[in-house]
């Protein structure tokens, strides 16, 4: 291995004081695992990568059993060869710490590291992420392999960054040591005061109060919502602590011009992003989304709107669809022509600085045999490979124009991890979970904004550090079922000072302990909402009276209905029902300098769209005739201070769009575009414009 090159780079970095990895152009690549290949084809793969224009690979995160095939016996020579050849080819490398897939010898020698789950289920060897990631023995061996890898590769000139672990979630871990950690967490939170715990959690119910901390009972049989929600908070804390623990180790070795990242998933309720991202300048996310007739770009935007906001920076895509995906062959949906390319620009338009596929080539064995990569099972160039090649060539031409995109959105969705979990424990609707959780319908809120070209940030409002909403003009709030008084005060203050809020049902009902406030709902938001209610009902599907909002058959509501008693609020719509029609379903209240819309029922998507649109038009955030899906418009300021506008056509039919922004140049063709010009956009295509 070229260790002398690495030493030279470290010395130069120290002399020049480089502070971080800088993206001069977007990176485009794939995860690569030569150790999975049926035969030695490293040179051929690298030649094909170079021919395709690939600029980055991710390696190593699954290979602890190869790096340390026996306890204390390490083998890095095979990776040395891979690293050196990527460096010779000019391909950058992101190296993963391999802690999410433990070696067989560790499970055999220390079975206590395997996770035990709620209600007695036990993990076995044979699948990844089967460990109690807080177990001291597991962490001892994890630290050792991380340090060995960092000692070996921190100076390697190919390595630009490190991925710590992989798609970390608690995954139901409930080992004895994990529970004891939770008990200590609760004890610290309540400063050892059992009377306070009993009061806040209502533990006298069913006589489940405790009188010593040794009596604090385990998670298995728990029915108490306060306990369950605090358990989920503890899960998120442990995830953040584990990732930061790994970051601390990596930071002892890495060069200043290298970054640390972790690949998260868009099921955001399982992770404390604010604390987990603390040491990650460029956090990463794995986004798998619909294609073919289901390609709409929304999940790509949703993931980016969250990652970009919490990181307050650009982010990375470490995994996304190349061809069909799945743990079997039942869901094989490869993209239509040009959809792969369109998705790349969808990611960059949301603020990504890198797009990588999982993975370079499709596996010939294992659970993910049909999770297809850029290459298929034949390992030869194909339709997707050629589209990758075309996209890479475009990025060589326009990369400097689109990298480091920043946004200044005026709308935010308030995302509540606590409310998501609390409404899972105490549901009010029938239906499934992520990605379209009916009990916490953040997807309805985001879709209403996205499909109407209202760009948004997603703000995790449970974190007290994320409660300054002054940069926004409008907030959209999915059911904020659990919230402390300070969060509700921040929303009240936002409206009073001139902001607009669109809020969904069941908001402000419980305090931070998932205990119902002993006052008329919506408690501390009563003045801002301009109403109160004491009753509610489960309902079937029904329409709004008098075709309110002009949506005809789409004017539908269902599932839930709050009996709203207006005080200063103005009703906007009532249920078309002889009983429920006594109370408004949708209201608006002028409060201070601002306005709060409230939806006291479960709206159809079309109704949610119309309420959001009404609020945004009144606030001057969009024009009444703004384009809607399948035309999606996204904008930002690039690293050179120029405004970049993307106009997407997420459909199989050509569209024409009248350009209504500043004079610009279409950066791929070089054609000048003026306000009022008509732009033709082909099927599953886009134009990218740089304003002058």
C-alpha positions as CSV (number, residue, x, y, z in Angstrom):
1,X,0.0,0.0,0.0
2,X,1.2,3.5,-0.8
3,X,1.6,4.5,2.9
4,X,4.3,7.1,2.1
5,X,1.7,9.0,0.0
6,X,-0.7,9.0,2.9
7,X,2.0,10.3,5.3
8,X,2.8,13.1,2.8
9,X,-0.9,14.1,2.5
10,X,-1.2,14.2,6.3
11,X,1.9,16.5,6.6
12,X,0.6,18.8,3.8
13,X,-2.8,19.0,5.5
14,X,-1.2,19.9,8.8
15,X,0.9,22.6,7.1
16,X,-1.9,24.2,5.1
17,X,-4.6,23.8,7.8
18,X,-7.3,22.4,5.6
19,X,-10.5,22.5,7.6
20,X,-12.9,20.1,5.8
21,X,-13.7,18.2,2.7
22,X,-15.0,20.6,0.0
23,X,-17.2,19.5,-2.8
24,X,-16.1,21.1,-6.0
25,X,-18.5,19.1,-8.1
26,X,-21.2,16.5,-7.2
27,X,-20.0,13.0,-6.7
28,X,-21.7,10.1,-8.5
29,X,-21.1,6.5,-7.8
30,X,-22.1,3.2,-6.2
31,X,-21.3,0.9,-3.3
32,X,-18.7,-1.7,-4.3
33,X,-17.9,-5.0,-2.8
34,X,-15.3,-7.0,-4.7
35,X,-15.4,-9.5,-1.8
36,X,-18.9,-10.5,-3.0
37,X,-17.8,-11.1,-6.6
38,X,-18.0,-14.7,-8.1
39,X,-14.5,-14.3,-9.5
40,X,-11.7,-11.8,-9.5
41,X,-12.7,-8.9,-11.8
42,X,-11.4,-5.8,-9.9
43,X,-9.5,-4.5,-12.9
44,X,-12.4,-5.0,-15.2
45,X,-14.9,-3.3,-12.8
46,X,-12.6,-0.3,-12.4
47,X,-12.2,0.0,-16.1
48,X,-16.0,-0.1,-16.5
49,X,-16.4,2.4,-13.8
50,X,-13.9,4.8,-15.5
51,X,-15.7,4.3,-18.8
52,X,-19.0,5.1,-17.1
53,X,-17.7,8.2,-15.4
54,X,-18.1,7.0,-11.8
55,X,-16.3,9.2,-9.3
56,X,-16.9,7.6,-5.9
57,X,-17.4,4.2,-4.2
58,X,-18.4,3.1,-0.7
59,X,-16.6,0.1,0.6
60,X,-16.1,-2.1,3.7
61,X,-19.1,-1.6,5.9
62,X,-20.2,-5.2,5.8
63,X,-16.9,-7.0,6.0
64,X,-15.8,-7.3,9.7
65,X,-15.6,-11.1,9.2
66,X,-13.0,-10.6,6.4
67,X,-11.0,-7.9,8.2
68,X,-10.9,-10.1,11.3
69,X,-11.6,-13.7,10.3
70,X,-10.5,-15.0,13.7
71,X,-10.4,-13.1,17.0
72,X,-7.4,-10.8,17.1
73,X,-6.1,-11.9,13.6
74,X,-6.5,-9.2,11.1
75,X,-6.3,-9.3,7.3
76,X,-6.3,-6.0,5.4
77,X,-4.2,-6.9,2.4
78,X,-7.2,-7.6,0.2
79,X,-8.6,-4.1,0.9
80,X,-5.2,-2.6,0.4
81,X,-5.2,-3.8,-3.2
82,X,-8.7,-2.4,-3.8
83,X,-7.9,1.0,-2.2
84,X,-4.7,1.4,-4.2
85,X,-6.3,0.6,-7.5
86,X,-9.2,3.0,-6.9
87,X,-6.6,5.7,-6.1
88,X,-4.7,4.9,-9.3
89,X,-7.9,5.3,-11.2
90,X,-8.8,8.6,-9.6
91,X,-11.9,7.2,-7.9
92,X,-12.7,8.5,-4.4
93,X,-13.5,6.1,-1.6
94,X,-15.8,6.3,1.5
95,X,-14.8,3.6,4.0
96,X,-17.3,2.1,6.3
97,X,-16.7,0.9,9.9
98,X,-18.0,-2.7,9.7
99,X,-19.9,-2.8,13.0
100,X,-23.4,-3.5,11.8
101,X,-22.6,-7.1,10.8
102,X,-20.6,-9.0,13.4
103,X,-18.3,-11.9,12.6
104,X,-19.4,-15.5,13.4
105,X,-16.6,-16.0,16.0
106,X,-17.9,-13.0,18.0
107,X,-21.5,-14.5,18.2
108,X,-20.1,-17.9,19.0
109,X,-17.7,-16.8,21.7
110,X,-20.0,-14.0,23.2
111,X,-23.6,-14.9,22.5
112,X,-24.5,-12.2,25.1
113,X,-23.9,-9.6,22.4
114,X,-26.9,-10.8,20.4
115,X,-30.0,-8.8,21.0
116,X,-33.0,-9.9,23.0
117,X,-36.2,-8.2,22.0
118,X,-39.5,-7.2,23.5
119,X,-41.7,-10.1,24.6
120,X,-38.9,-12.6,24.7
121,X,-37.9,-12.8,21.0
122,X,-34.2,-13.5,20.6
123,X,-31.8,-12.7,17.7
124,X,-29.7,-15.4,16.1
125,X,-26.7,-15.3,14.0
126,X,-27.3,-15.2,10.2
127,X,-28.5,-11.7,9.7
128,X,-27.0,-8.3,10.1
129,X,-27.9,-5.8,12.9
130,X,-28.7,-8.6,15.4
131,X,-26.7,-7.2,18.3
132,X,-27.3,-5.2,21.5
133,X,-25.3,-2.2,20.3
134,X,-24.8,-0.9,23.9
135,X,-23.3,-4.2,25.1
136,X,-19.8,-3.6,26.6
137,X,-18.3,-6.7,25.0
138,X,-19.7,-5.8,21.5
139,X,-18.4,-2.2,22.0
140,X,-14.9,-3.5,23.0
141,X,-14.5,-5.5,19.8
142,X,-16.1,-2.8,17.7
143,X,-13.6,-0.2,19.0
144,X,-10.7,-2.5,18.3
145,X,-11.7,-3.1,14.6
146,X,-12.4,0.6,14.1
147,X,-9.0,1.6,15.4
148,X,-7.2,-1.1,13.4
149,X,-9.0,0.1,10.2
150,X,-8.3,3.8,11.0
151,X,-4.6,3.1,11.7
152,X,-4.4,1.3,8.3
153,X,-6.4,3.7,6.1
154,X,-6.6,7.2,7.6
155,X,-3.6,8.3,5.6
156,X,-4.7,6.6,2.4
157,X,-5.0,9.2,-0.4
158,X,-8.1,7.6,-1.9
159,X,-10.2,8.0,1.3
160,X,-12.3,11.1,1.4
161,X,-14.6,10.1,4.3
162,X,-15.8,7.5,6.7
163,X,-19.3,6.0,7.2
164,X,-19.8,4.9,10.8
165,X,-22.0,1.8,11.1
166,X,-25.0,1.5,8.7
167,X,-28.7,2.3,8.9
168,X,-28.6,2.2,12.7
169,X,-31.9,1.8,14.6
170,X,-32.7,0.3,18.0
171,X,-34.5,-2.6,16.2
172,X,-36.4,-3.7,19.4
173,X,-33.3,-4.3,21.6
174,X,-34.4,-5.1,25.1
175,X,-31.5,-6.9,26.8
176,X,-31.1,-6.7,30.5
177,X,-28.2,-4.2,30.4
178,X,-30.2,-2.1,27.9
179,X,-33.2,-2.0,30.4
180,X,-30.9,-1.1,33.3
181,X,-29.6,1.8,31.2
182,X,-33.2,2.9,30.6
183,X,-34.0,2.7,34.3
184,X,-31.0,4.9,35.1
185,X,-32.0,7.3,32.3
186,X,-35.5,7.7,33.9
187,X,-34.0,8.0,37.4
188,X,-31.7,10.8,36.2
189,X,-34.5,12.6,34.3
190,X,-36.7,12.7,37.5
191,X,-33.7,13.3,39.8
192,X,-34.5,10.1,41.7
193,X,-37.9,11.4,42.7
194,X,-40.3,8.5,42.5
195,X,-43.3,10.6,43.6
196,X,-42.7,13.0,40.6
197,X,-42.4,10.0,38.3
198,X,-45.6,8.5,39.6
199,X,-47.5,11.8,39.2
200,X,-46.3,12.6,35.7
201,X,-46.7,9.1,34.3
202,X,-50.0,8.3,36.2
203,X,-48.5,5.2,37.6
204,X,-51.2,4.9,40.3
205,X,-53.5,3.7,37.4
206,X,-54.1,-0.1,37.8
207,X,-51.9,0.1,40.9
208,X,-48.6,0.1,39.0
209,X,-46.9,2.6,41.2
210,X,-43.4,1.7,42.5
211,X,-41.7,2.6,45.8
212,X,-38.1,1.7,45.0
213,X,-36.1,2.0,41.8
214,X,-35.4,-1.8,42.0
215,X,-39.2,-2.3,41.4
216,X,-39.0,-0.4,38.1
217,X,-40.4,-3.0,35.7
218,X,-39.2,-4.0,32.3
219,X,-40.6,-3.0,28.9
220,X,-42.2,-6.3,27.9
221,X,-45.7,-6.0,29.5
222,X,-45.9,-2.2,29.6
223,X,-49.2,-0.5,28.7
224,X,-48.5,2.9,30.1
225,X,-48.1,5.4,27.2
226,X,-45.7,7.7,29.1
227,X,-43.4,4.7,29.8
228,X,-43.5,3.6,26.1
229,X,-42.8,7.1,24.7
230,X,-39.9,7.6,27.1
231,X,-38.6,4.2,26.0
232,X,-38.6,5.5,22.4
233,X,-36.8,8.6,23.4
234,X,-34.2,6.4,25.1
235,X,-33.8,4.4,21.9
236,X,-33.1,7.6,20.0
237,X,-30.6,8.7,22.6
238,X,-28.7,5.4,22.5
239,X,-28.5,5.6,18.7
240,X,-27.1,9.1,18.9
241,X,-24.7,8.2,21.7
242,X,-23.4,5.1,19.7
243,X,-22.9,7.1,16.5
244,X,-21.1,9.9,18.4
245,X,-19.0,7.3,20.2
246,X,-17.8,6.0,16.8
247,X,-17.3,9.5,15.5
248,X,-15.1,10.2,18.5
249,X,-12.9,7.3,17.6
250,X,-12.7,8.1,13.9
251,X,-11.9,11.7,14.7
252,X,-8.8,10.7,16.5
253,X,-7.3,9.4,13.3
254,X,-9.0,11.1,10.3
255,X,-7.4,13.9,8.3
256,X,-9.0,17.4,8.5
257,X,-9.9,17.1,4.8
258,X,-11.9,13.9,5.4
259,X,-15.5,13.8,6.7
260,X,-17.5,11.4,8.8
261,X,-21.1,10.4,7.9
262,X,-23.7,7.8,8.6
263,X,-26.5,6.5,6.3
264,X,-29.9,7.1,7.8
265,X,-33.3,6.0,6.5
266,X,-36.3,8.2,5.8
267,X,-38.2,6.6,8.7
268,X,-37.2,9.6,10.7
269,X,-39.1,8.8,13.9
270,X,-36.5,6.2,15.0
271,X,-33.6,8.6,15.2
272,X,-32.7,11.8,17.1
273,X,-31.3,13.5,14.0
274,X,-30.1,16.7,15.8
275,X,-27.9,14.8,18.2
276,X,-26.9,12.1,15.8
277,X,-25.7,14.6,13.2
278,X,-23.7,16.6,15.8
279,X,-20.3,15.6,14.4
280,X,-21.3,15.0,10.8
281,X,-20.9,17.9,8.4
282,X,-22.4,15.8,5.6
283,X,-24.8,13.2,7.0
284,X,-26.1,10.6,4.5
285,X,-29.4,9.0,3.7
286,X,-30.6,5.9,1.8
287,X,-33.7,6.6,-0.3
288,X,-35.6,3.9,-2.1
289,X,-38.6,5.3,-4.0
290,X,-41.2,4.5,-6.6
291,X,-40.3,4.4,-10.3
292,X,-42.1,3.6,-13.5
293,X,-45.6,5.2,-13.3
294,X,-45.0,5.8,-9.6
295,X,-42.1,8.1,-10.1
296,X,-42.9,11.5,-8.7
297,X,-39.8,12.7,-6.8
298,X,-41.7,13.3,-3.5
299,X,-39.8,10.8,-1.3
300,X,-36.6,12.2,-2.6
301,X,-37.7,15.7,-1.7
302,X,-39.0,14.6,1.7
303,X,-35.7,13.0,2.6
304,X,-33.8,16.0,1.5
305,X,-36.1,18.5,3.2
306,X,-35.4,16.8,6.5
307,X,-31.6,16.0,6.1
308,X,-30.8,19.4,4.7
309,X,-32.6,21.3,7.5
310,X,-31.2,19.4,10.4
311,X,-27.6,19.3,9.0
312,X,-27.9,23.0,8.1
313,X,-25.8,22.0,5.1
314,X,-25.7,19.7,2.1
315,X,-25.9,15.9,2.5
316,X,-25.1,12.6,0.8
317,X,-27.2,9.9,-0.9
318,X,-25.4,6.7,0.0
319,X,-28.0,4.3,-1.4
320,X,-30.8,4.6,-3.9
321,X,-32.5,2.6,-6.7
322,X,-30.5,1.5,-9.7
323,X,-32.8,-1.2,-11.0
324,X,-35.4,-3.4,-9.2
325,X,-35.2,-3.8,-5.4
326,X,-36.4,-6.3,-2.8
327,X,-35.5,-9.3,-0.6
328,X,-37.1,-11.5,-3.2
329,X,-38.1,-11.2,-6.9
330,X,-41.8,-10.2,-6.4
331,X,-41.3,-6.4,-6.7
332,X,-38.9,-6.0,-9.6
333,X,-39.6,-2.5,-11.1
334,X,-36.6,-1.1,-13.0
335,X,-36.9,2.5,-14.0
336,X,-38.2,3.6,-17.4
337,X,-35.8,5.2,-19.8
338,X,-34.4,8.5,-18.4
339,X,-35.9,8.0,-14.9
340,X,-32.5,7.1,-13.4
341,X,-31.1,10.3,-14.7
342,X,-34.1,12.3,-13.6
343,X,-33.8,11.0,-10.1
344,X,-30.1,12.0,-9.9
345,X,-31.1,15.6,-10.5
346,X,-34.0,15.3,-8.1
347,X,-31.5,14.5,-5.4
348,X,-29.2,17.4,-6.3
349,X,-32.1,19.8,-6.5
350,X,-32.9,19.1,-2.9
351,X,-29.3,19.8,-1.7
352,X,-27.5,16.4,-2.1
353,X,-23.8,16.6,-3.0
354,X,-23.4,12.9,-3.8
355,X,-25.6,10.2,-5.3
356,X,-24.5,6.5,-4.9
357,X,-26.4,3.4,-5.9
358,X,-26.7,0.3,-3.9
359,X,-24.8,-1.1,-5.6
360,X,-22.4,-1.5,-8.5
361,X,-23.3,-5.0,-9.4
362,X,-26.2,-7.4,-8.5
363,X,-25.4,-10.2,-6.1
364,X,-25.4,-13.8,-7.1
365,X,-26.3,-15.1,-3.7
366,X,-27.6,-14.1,-0.3
367,X,-30.8,-12.4,1.0
368,X,-30.4,-9.5,-1.5
369,X,-29.9,-11.5,-4.7
370,X,-32.7,-9.4,-6.4
371,X,-31.7,-6.0,-5.0
372,X,-30.2,-5.1,-8.3
373,X,-27.3,-2.8,-8.9
374,X,-26.1,-0.8,-11.9
375,X,-24.9,-4.0,-13.5
376,X,-27.1,-7.1,-13.6
377,X,-26.2,-10.7,-12.8
378,X,-24.4,-11.0,-16.1
379,X,-22.0,-8.2,-15.0
380,X,-22.0,-6.6,-18.5
381,X,-22.9,-3.1,-19.7
382,X,-26.7,-2.6,-20.0
383,X,-29.4,0.0,-20.4
384,X,-29.0,1.3,-16.8
385,X,-25.2,1.4,-17.1
386,X,-25.5,3.5,-20.3
387,X,-27.9,5.9,-18.6
388,X,-25.4,6.2,-15.7
389,X,-22.7,7.0,-18.3
390,X,-24.8,9.7,-19.9
391,X,-25.6,11.3,-16.6
392,X,-22.0,11.2,-15.5
393,X,-20.9,13.0,-18.6
394,X,-23.5,15.7,-18.0
395,X,-22.2,16.1,-14.5
396,X,-18.7,16.7,-15.8
397,X,-20.1,19.6,-17.8
398,X,-22.5,21.2,-15.3
399,X,-21.3,19.9,-11.9
400,X,-19.9,23.2,-10.7
401,X,-23.2,24.9,-11.4
402,X,-25.3,22.6,-9.2
403,X,-23.1,21.6,-6.3
404,X,-23.4,23.0,-2.8
405,X,-27.0,24.1,-3.4
406,X,-28.5,26.1,-0.5
407,X,-32.1,27.0,0.1
408,X,-34.0,29.7,1.9
409,X,-37.4,28.2,2.2
410,X,-40.2,30.2,3.9
411,X,-42.4,27.2,4.8
412,X,-41.6,24.5,7.3
413,X,-43.3,21.3,8.5
414,X,-43.0,20.7,12.2
415,X,-42.1,17.0,12.7
416,X,-42.6,15.4,16.1
417,X,-40.9,12.1,16.9
418,X,-42.9,12.0,20.2
419,X,-46.2,12.5,18.5
420,X,-45.5,9.8,15.9
421,X,-44.8,7.2,18.6
422,X,-47.5,8.3,20.9
423,X,-50.1,8.1,18.2
424,X,-48.8,4.6,17.3
425,X,-49.3,3.6,21.0
426,X,-52.7,5.3,21.1
427,X,-54.0,5.2,17.5
428,X,-57.2,6.9,16.3
429,X,-57.1,5.6,12.8
430,X,-57.0,2.2,11.1
431,X,-54.0,1.6,8.8
432,X,-50.3,1.0,8.5
433,X,-47.1,2.8,9.3
434,X,-44.2,4.2,7.4
435,X,-44.1,5.6,4.8
436,X,-47.8,6.5,4.9
437,X,-48.5,6.4,8.6
438,X,-52.2,7.2,8.9
439,X,-52.0,8.1,12.6
440,X,-49.2,10.6,12.1
441,X,-49.9,11.7,8.5
442,X,-46.8,13.8,7.8
443,X,-47.0,12.4,4.3
444,X,-50.3,14.2,3.7
445,X,-48.8,17.5,4.8
446,X,-45.6,17.1,2.7
447,X,-47.5,16.0,-0.4
448,X,-49.8,19.0,-0.2
449,X,-46.8,21.3,-0.3
450,X,-44.6,19.4,-2.7
451,X,-47.3,18.8,-5.4
452,X,-48.1,22.5,-5.4
453,X,-44.5,23.7,-5.7
454,X,-44.2,25.1,-2.2
455,X,-40.7,24.2,-1.2
456,X,-40.4,23.3,2.5
457,X,-38.0,22.4,5.3
458,X,-38.9,19.7,7.8
459,X,-38.0,20.7,11.4
460,X,-37.8,18.2,14.2
461,X,-39.6,20.3,16.8
462,X,-39.1,18.0,19.8
463,X,-35.6,19.3,19.9
464,X,-35.5,22.6,21.8
465,X,-32.6,23.8,19.7
466,X,-34.9,23.7,16.6
467,X,-37.7,26.0,17.9
468,X,-36.7,29.3,16.4
469,X,-39.3,29.6,13.6
470,X,-38.6,33.3,12.8
471,X,-37.0,32.6,9.4
472,X,-40.3,31.1,8.2
473,X,-43.6,32.7,7.1
474,X,-45.7,29.5,7.3
475,X,-45.7,26.4,9.4
476,X,-47.6,23.2,8.6
477,X,-48.2,21.0,11.6
478,X,-49.1,17.3,11.4
479,X,-51.0,16.1,14.6
480,X,-48.9,17.5,17.4
481,X,-50.3,15.1,19.9
482,X,-47.4,15.4,22.4
483,X,-45.8,18.7,23.1
484,X,-44.4,20.6,26.0
485,X,-45.7,24.0,26.9
486,X,-42.6,25.8,25.6
487,X,-43.2,24.3,22.1
488,X,-46.8,25.4,22.1
489,X,-45.7,28.9,23.3
490,X,-43.3,29.1,20.4
491,X,-46.1,28.3,17.9
492,X,-48.4,30.8,19.7
493,X,-45.7,33.4,19.4
494,X,-45.1,32.6,15.7
495,X,-48.7,33.3,14.9
496,X,-49.0,36.4,17.1
497,X,-46.0,38.0,15.3
498,X,-47.5,37.5,11.9
499,X,-46.9,33.8,10.9
500,X,-49.4,31.5,9.2
501,X,-50.0,28.0,10.6
502,X,-51.9,25.1,9.1
503,X,-52.5,22.6,12.0
504,X,-54.0,19.2,11.9
505,X,-56.3,17.5,14.4
506,X,-55.3,16.1,17.8
507,X,-52.7,18.8,18.3
508,X,-51.7,20.0,21.7
509,X,-53.8,17.3,23.4
510,X,-51.0,15.8,25.6
511,X,-48.1,17.2,27.5
512,X,-44.5,16.0,27.1
513,X,-45.2,12.9,29.2
514,X,-48.0,11.7,26.8
515,X,-50.5,12.6,29.6
516,X,-53.6,14.4,28.6
517,X,-53.8,18.0,29.8
518,X,-56.6,18.5,32.4
519,X,-58.1,21.5,30.5
520,X,-60.3,22.0,27.5
521,X,-58.5,21.2,24.2
522,X,-56.4,22.5,22.6
523,X,-55.0,23.7,25.9
524,X,-52.2,26.3,25.6
525,X,-53.2,26.9,21.9
526,X,-56.8,27.8,22.7
527,X,-56.2,31.6,22.1
528,X,-54.2,31.0,18.9
529,X,-56.8,28.5,17.6
530,X,-59.7,30.6,18.6
531,X,-61.8,27.7,19.8
532,X,-62.1,24.9,22.4
533,X,-63.6,21.4,22.3
534,X,-64.6,18.8,24.9
535,X,-65.8,16.0,22.7
536,X,-64.7,14.1,19.6
537,X,-65.9,11.1,17.7
538,X,-64.7,8.4,15.4
539,X,-66.5,8.8,12.1
540,X,-66.8,7.0,8.7
541,X,-66.3,8.7,5.4
542,X,-68.5,11.8,4.7
543,X,-68.4,15.0,2.7
544,X,-68.2,18.6,3.6
545,X,-71.5,20.6,3.4
546,X,-72.2,23.0,0.5
547,X,-69.2,21.7,-1.5
548,X,-66.9,23.7,0.7
549,X,-63.6,24.4,-1.0
550,X,-65.2,23.5,-4.3
551,X,-63.7,20.0,-4.5
552,X,-66.9,18.0,-5.2
553,X,-66.5,14.3,-4.4
554,X,-62.9,15.0,-3.2
555,X,-64.4,17.2,-0.4
556,X,-64.2,14.1,1.9
557,X,-63.3,13.6,5.5
558,X,-63.3,10.6,7.8
559,X,-61.8,8.8,10.7
560,X,-62.0,11.5,13.4
561,X,-64.1,14.6,14.2
562,X,-63.5,17.1,17.0
563,X,-66.6,19.0,18.3
564,X,-65.1,22.5,17.8
565,X,-66.7,25.4,19.7
566,X,-65.6,28.6,18.0
567,X,-64.7,31.6,20.2
568,X,-62.8,34.0,17.8
569,X,-62.3,31.4,15.0
570,X,-64.2,31.6,11.8
571,X,-65.7,28.3,10.4
572,X,-64.6,27.5,6.9
573,X,-66.4,24.1,6.4
574,X,-68.9,21.8,8.2
575,X,-69.6,18.1,7.8
576,X,-72.6,17.2,5.7
577,X,-74.2,15.3,8.5
578,X,-77.3,15.9,10.7
579,X,-75.3,15.5,13.9
580,X,-71.7,16.2,13.2
581,X,-72.6,19.2,11.1
582,X,-73.3,21.2,14.3
583,X,-69.5,21.8,14.6
584,X,-67.1,23.2,12.1
585,X,-64.5,20.8,10.5
586,X,-62.1,23.5,9.4
587,X,-61.6,26.9,11.0
588,X,-59.3,29.9,10.6
589,X,-58.5,32.4,13.4
590,X,-56.9,35.8,13.1
591,X,-54.5,36.1,16.1
592,X,-52.3,39.0,16.7
593,X,-50.7,39.7,13.3
594,X,-51.0,36.2,12.1
595,X,-53.5,33.4,11.2
596,X,-54.0,29.8,12.2
597,X,-55.9,27.3,10.1
598,X,-57.1,24.2,12.0
599,X,-58.4,21.0,10.5
600,X,-60.4,19.2,13.2
601,X,-60.9,16.0,11.2
602,X,-58.9,13.7,8.9
603,X,-58.9,15.3,5.4
604,X,-58.6,13.8,2.0
605,X,-55.4,14.6,0.3
606,X,-57.2,16.9,-2.1
607,X,-58.8,18.8,0.9
608,X,-55.4,19.1,2.6
609,X,-54.0,20.4,-0.7
610,X,-56.7,23.1,-1.0
611,X,-56.4,24.3,2.6
612,X,-52.6,24.5,2.3
613,X,-52.9,26.3,-1.0
614,X,-55.4,28.8,0.4
615,X,-53.1,29.6,3.3
616,X,-50.0,29.9,1.0
617,X,-51.7,32.1,-1.6
618,X,-53.1,34.4,1.1
619,X,-49.6,34.7,2.6
620,X,-48.2,35.5,-0.8
621,X,-45.9,32.5,-0.9
622,X,-47.3,31.3,-4.2
623,X,-49.5,32.7,-7.0
624,X,-53.0,31.4,-7.4
625,X,-52.0,29.9,-10.8
626,X,-48.8,28.2,-9.8
627,X,-47.9,25.1,-11.7
628,X,-48.8,21.8,-10.0
629,X,-47.6,18.2,-10.3
630,X,-46.4,16.7,-12.7
631,X,-44.5,19.9,-13.2
632,X,-42.3,20.4,-10.1
633,X,-40.1,23.5,-9.7
634,X,-37.2,23.6,-7.2
635,X,-34.7,26.4,-6.7
636,X,-31.6,27.3,-4.7
637,X,-28.4,29.2,-4.6
638,X,-25.3,27.4,-5.8
639,X,-21.8,27.6,-4.3
640,X,-20.9,30.5,-6.6
641,X,-23.9,32.6,-5.4
642,X,-26.0,32.0,-8.6
643,X,-29.7,31.0,-8.5
644,X,-30.4,27.6,-10.0
645,X,-33.9,26.6,-11.1
646,X,-34.9,23.1,-11.8
647,X,-38.1,22.4,-13.7
648,X,-39.1,18.7,-13.7
649,X,-41.7,16.8,-15.7
650,X,-42.6,13.7,-13.7
651,X,-44.8,12.2,-16.3
652,X,-44.6,10.1,-19.5
653,X,-46.0,12.9,-21.6
654,X,-44.2,16.0,-22.9
655,X,-45.2,19.3,-21.2
656,X,-44.7,23.0,-22.0
657,X,-44.0,25.4,-19.2
658,X,-44.1,29.2,-19.4
659,X,-40.9,30.4,-17.7
660,X,-41.7,33.0,-15.0
661,X,-38.3,33.6,-13.3
662,X,-35.3,35.8,-14.0
663,X,-33.3,35.8,-17.3
664,X,-31.3,32.6,-17.4
665,X,-29.3,30.1,-19.4
666,X,-30.2,26.5,-19.7
667,X,-26.9,25.0,-18.5
668,X,-26.9,21.8,-20.5
669,X,-27.8,23.3,-23.9
670,X,-26.5,26.9,-23.4
671,X,-29.8,28.3,-24.6
672,X,-30.8,31.7,-23.1
673,X,-34.2,31.8,-21.6
674,X,-36.2,35.0,-20.8
675,X,-39.4,35.5,-18.6
676,X,-42.4,34.5,-20.7
677,X,-40.6,32.0,-22.9
678,X,-42.1,28.6,-23.3
679,X,-39.9,25.7,-22.4
680,X,-40.7,22.2,-23.8
681,X,-39.8,19.4,-21.4
682,X,-39.9,15.8,-22.5
683,X,-41.2,12.7,-20.7
684,X,-39.4,12.0,-17.4
685,X,-37.1,14.9,-18.1
686,X,-36.1,18.3,-16.7
687,X,-34.4,21.5,-17.5
688,X,-31.8,23.2,-15.3
689,X,-31.4,27.0,-15.5
690,X,-28.8,29.3,-14.0
691,X,-30.1,32.9,-13.6
692,X,-28.0,35.7,-14.8
